[in-house]
């Protein structure tokens, strides 16, 4: 078993998922308003770094980018992989 500071991991995942959720919501608002946009790579990077749960829920709550396979299935796959890793490491 790895010696992991669980408090740090919980806060990291919590804040990253909140950030991913918020940026997906802002991107949806920016799209509707026509102002500057958030690049897709930023949204995907947040999901890869651990914000996949926030990104997954944002896709369905804001109904944004739900039809694109890399978001619909890619983020779901990332979420499943990250959850399995966390369970294996004993984080959850």
C-alpha positions as CSV (number, residue, x, y, z in Angstrom):
1,X,0.0,0.0,0.0
2,X,1.3,3.4,-0.9
3,X,1.8,6.0,1.8
4,X,-0.7,8.7,0.5
5,X,-1.8,11.8,2.3
6,X,-5.5,11.2,1.8
7,X,-6.6,14.7,2.9
8,X,-4.5,16.2,0.1
9,X,-6.0,13.7,-2.4
10,X,-9.6,14.4,-1.4
11,X,-9.1,18.1,-1.6
12,X,-7.3,17.8,-4.9
13,X,-10.1,15.7,-6.4
14,X,-12.8,17.8,-4.9
15,X,-11.4,21.2,-6.2
16,X,-10.5,19.8,-9.6
17,X,-14.0,18.4,-10.1
18,X,-15.6,21.6,-9.1
19,X,-13.3,23.5,-11.5
20,X,-14.1,21.1,-14.3
21,X,-17.8,21.4,-13.7
22,X,-17.6,25.2,-13.5
23,X,-15.6,25.5,-16.7
24,X,-18.0,23.3,-18.6
25,X,-20.8,25.5,-17.4
26,X,-18.9,28.7,-18.4
27,X,-18.1,27.2,-21.8
28,X,-21.8,26.5,-22.4
29,X,-22.6,30.1,-21.4
30,X,-19.8,31.4,-23.6
31,X,-21.1,29.4,-26.5
32,X,-24.6,30.8,-26.1
33,X,-23.4,34.4,-25.6
34,X,-20.8,34.4,-28.5
35,X,-17.9,35.6,-26.3
36,X,-14.4,34.0,-26.1
37,X,-14.4,30.3,-25.7
38,X,-12.5,27.8,-23.6
39,X,-10.5,25.4,-25.8
40,X,-11.6,21.7,-25.8
41,X,-8.1,20.6,-24.8
42,X,-8.4,22.5,-21.6
43,X,-11.7,20.8,-20.8
44,X,-10.2,17.4,-21.6
45,X,-7.0,18.1,-19.7
46,X,-9.1,18.8,-16.5
47,X,-10.8,15.5,-17.0
48,X,-7.5,13.6,-17.5
49,X,-6.0,15.2,-14.4
50,X,-8.7,13.9,-12.2
51,X,-11.8,16.1,-12.9
52,X,-13.6,13.5,-14.9
53,X,-16.5,13.1,-12.5
54,X,-17.2,16.9,-12.6
55,X,-16.9,16.9,-16.3
56,X,-19.2,13.9,-16.7
57,X,-21.9,15.5,-14.6
58,X,-21.5,18.8,-16.3
59,X,-22.0,17.3,-19.8
60,X,-25.4,16.0,-18.8
61,X,-26.5,18.8,-16.5
62,X,-25.6,21.5,-19.0
63,X,-26.4,19.3,-22.0
64,X,-23.2,20.5,-23.6
65,X,-20.9,18.5,-25.9
66,X,-23.1,15.5,-25.2
67,X,-23.1,14.4,-28.9
68,X,-19.4,14.4,-29.3
69,X,-17.9,10.9,-28.8
70,X,-14.7,12.0,-27.2
71,X,-16.6,13.8,-24.6
72,X,-19.6,11.4,-24.2
73,X,-17.6,8.2,-24.1
74,X,-14.1,9.4,-23.5
75,X,-14.9,11.2,-20.2
76,X,-17.0,8.3,-19.1
77,X,-14.1,5.9,-19.7
78,X,-11.7,8.3,-17.8
79,X,-14.2,8.4,-15.0
80,X,-14.3,4.6,-14.8
81,X,-10.5,4.2,-15.0
82,X,-9.9,6.9,-12.4
83,X,-12.5,5.4,-10.0
84,X,-10.9,2.0,-10.4
85,X,-7.5,3.4,-9.6
86,X,-8.8,5.2,-6.5
87,X,-10.5,2.0,-5.3
88,X,-7.3,-0.1,-6.0
89,X,-5.2,2.4,-4.0
90,X,-7.7,2.5,-1.2
91,X,-8.6,6.1,-1.6
92,X,-12.3,5.3,-1.8
